[in-house]
Amino acid sequence: MEHGEKLIGMIQLRELQNMISQNRLAGAGSPYSSSEIGTSGALWDLIQLVGERARRNTVLLMDRDNAEVFYSKVSDIEEVFYCLDRQLEYLISAELPLMFQIQRACELSNACVALIQAAVNYKNENYIWYPPPEGLTPWYCQPVVRNGQWSFASFMLQLLSDRTGLDMSVKSDLYSNLEALAEVLLAAYNGAITAKVERREEHKGLINEYWNRRDTLLNSLYQVVKSFVESGYQDPNEGIEEQKEVLLKRLSSSLLSIAKRHGRYLTLWNICW
């Protein structure tokens, strides 16, 4: 059944890459697509990178195209997250203008979330065919997947910290993608911890890692939402504070849901009070 999850995830990536390519050809994709910088696309570069790594490790695949190798290695789809962790500087060069870094980051984040969500949906829809889950760690909760997501989420946090001169729509797009990635990452930690508890294995270190990364992500996301609100109200007019509170609660509604699911009570307190 795990292979089915990975297969549906791979299909999702292929459909997403096809859509990106079609939009780029039609000139209807990103607002930055008119430039020649990064025209190959971040997801395509990731596919090439993972395919190249697999091709070099298998003699029989040396004469095949990188993308062909990537799509044929369904069982090794975790390599996507390994390369995000170890090859991020290649995928998103620091020499690129900030706008293009953000564009590529959003493309990769969307791909990661779509891949995992497709696998989880497949599992939920076909649960009747699965063996009892007690003690089993899903592949998308394994360390290589979590570490890749964390490395990428940390990079997106850095991009959000350098927001000078960016259009609000660009900031909002980056924030939304990071929020979705954070939810997937935290769910992976929950799955990994649950499996360790069921196997009666030591899990204190994993829980501490989960808490630290949860607090970093949710606190940072909350600070970004606050900055959105502050930037929208610069004049100290009467009644502004009430308007700011209303806007803050509206913009942080999805963040509030994530904080509830993962017991981040300080974030809950800040949003609600």
RASULKA-V712178 format. One record per pair of residues at least 12 apart in sequence whose ideal C-beta (glycine too) atoms are under 7 Angstrom apart, sorted by sequence separation. I is the first residue (numbers start at 0). GAP is how many residues later the second one is. D is the distance in whole Angstrom. If there is no record, write none. Layout:
BEGIN
i | gap | d
I | GAP | D
I | GAP | D
END
This chain:
BEGIN
i | gap | d
91 | 12 | 5
255 | 12 | 7
90 | 13 | 7
91 | 13 | 6
192 | 13 | 6
51 | 14 | 5
54 | 14 | 5
159 | 14 | 6
191 | 14 | 6
192 | 14 | 6
50 | 15 | 3
53 | 15 | 5
158 | 15 | 6
159 | 15 | 7
228 | 15 | 5
231 | 15 | 7
255 | 15 | 5
50 | 16 | 6
53 | 16 | 7
23 | 17 | 7
90 | 17 | 7
192 | 17 | 6
47 | 18 | 5
50 | 18 | 4
155 | 18 | 7
159 | 18 | 7
228 | 18 | 5
47 | 19 | 7
50 | 19 | 4
53 | 19 | 5
228 | 19 | 5
251 | 19 | 5
46 | 20 | 6
49 | 20 | 5
19 | 21 | 6
118 | 21 | 6
188 | 21 | 4
53 | 22 | 6
155 | 22 | 4
225 | 22 | 7
228 | 22 | 7
248 | 22 | 7
19 | 23 | 6
46 | 23 | 5
224 | 23 | 7
227 | 23 | 6
115 | 24 | 5
53 | 25 | 7
152 | 25 | 6
16 | 26 | 5
52 | 26 | 6
224 | 26 | 5
15 | 27 | 7
16 | 27 | 6
224 | 27 | 5
152 | 28 | 5
185 | 28 | 6
49 | 29 | 5
151 | 29 | 7
152 | 29 | 6
16 | 30 | 7
49 | 30 | 6
52 | 30 | 7
221 | 30 | 7
224 | 30 | 6
148 | 32 | 6
152 | 32 | 6
49 | 33 | 5
221 | 33 | 6
45 | 34 | 7
48 | 34 | 5
220 | 34 | 6
148 | 35 | 7
149 | 35 | 6
181 | 35 | 4
148 | 36 | 4
45 | 37 | 6
111 | 37 | 6
217 | 37 | 7
48 | 38 | 6
145 | 39 | 6
148 | 39 | 7
181 | 39 | 7
111 | 40 | 7
217 | 40 | 7
48 | 41 | 7
217 | 41 | 6
145 | 42 | 5
178 | 42 | 6
108 | 43 | 7
144 | 43 | 6
145 | 43 | 7
177 | 43 | 7
107 | 44 | 7
45 | 45 | 6
221 | 45 | 5
44 | 46 | 6
145 | 46 | 7
217 | 46 | 5
108 | 47 | 7
140 | 47 | 5
139 | 48 | 6
213 | 48 | 5
218 | 48 | 7
221 | 48 | 6
41 | 49 | 6
174 | 49 | 6
214 | 49 | 7
217 | 49 | 5
221 | 49 | 7
41 | 50 | 7
104 | 50 | 7
140 | 50 | 4
213 | 50 | 6
104 | 51 | 6
140 | 51 | 4
137 | 53 | 6
104 | 54 | 6
136 | 54 | 7
136 | 55 | 6
13 | 57 | 6
101 | 57 | 6
37 | 58 | 7
100 | 58 | 6
136 | 58 | 4
36 | 59 | 6
135 | 59 | 6
134 | 60 | 6
9 | 61 | 6
77 | 61 | 6
37 | 62 | 5
41 | 62 | 4
45 | 62 | 6
81 | 62 | 5
84 | 62 | 5
36 | 63 | 5
80 | 63 | 6
84 | 63 | 4
87 | 63 | 6
134 | 63 | 4
149 | 63 | 6
156 | 63 | 5
9 | 64 | 5
42 | 64 | 6
77 | 64 | 7
80 | 64 | 5
83 | 64 | 4
87 | 64 | 7
97 | 64 | 6
133 | 64 | 5
134 | 64 | 4
152 | 64 | 6
159 | 64 | 6
37 | 65 | 7
41 | 65 | 4
42 | 65 | 6
37 | 66 | 6
40 | 66 | 7
41 | 66 | 5
77 | 66 | 5
81 | 66 | 6
84 | 66 | 4
6 | 67 | 5
9 | 67 | 6
31 | 67 | 6
77 | 67 | 6
80 | 67 | 3
83 | 67 | 6
87 | 67 | 6
105 | 67 | 6
109 | 67 | 6
112 | 67 | 5
5 | 68 | 5
8 | 68 | 6
31 | 68 | 6
42 | 68 | 5
80 | 68 | 6
83 | 68 | 5
101 | 68 | 6
105 | 68 | 6
108 | 68 | 4
112 | 68 | 6
115 | 68 | 5
5 | 69 | 6
104 | 69 | 7
108 | 69 | 7
111 | 69 | 6
2 | 71 | 7
5 | 71 | 5
31 | 71 | 5
98 | 71 | 7
105 | 71 | 5
112 | 71 | 5
2 | 72 | 6
101 | 72 | 5
108 | 72 | 5
185 | 72 | 7
29 | 73 | 5
178 | 75 | 6
182 | 75 | 5
178 | 76 | 6
181 | 76 | 7
185 | 76 | 5
19 | 87 | 7
15 | 95 | 6
12 | 98 | 6
15 | 98 | 6
11 | 102 | 5
12 | 102 | 6
11 | 103 | 6
8 | 106 | 4
11 | 106 | 4
8 | 109 | 5
7 | 110 | 5
8 | 110 | 5
7 | 111 | 6
5 | 113 | 7
4 | 114 | 4
7 | 114 | 4
4 | 117 | 5
3 | 118 | 6
4 | 118 | 6
0 | 125 | 7
0 | 128 | 6
0 | 129 | 5
1 | 137 | 6
END
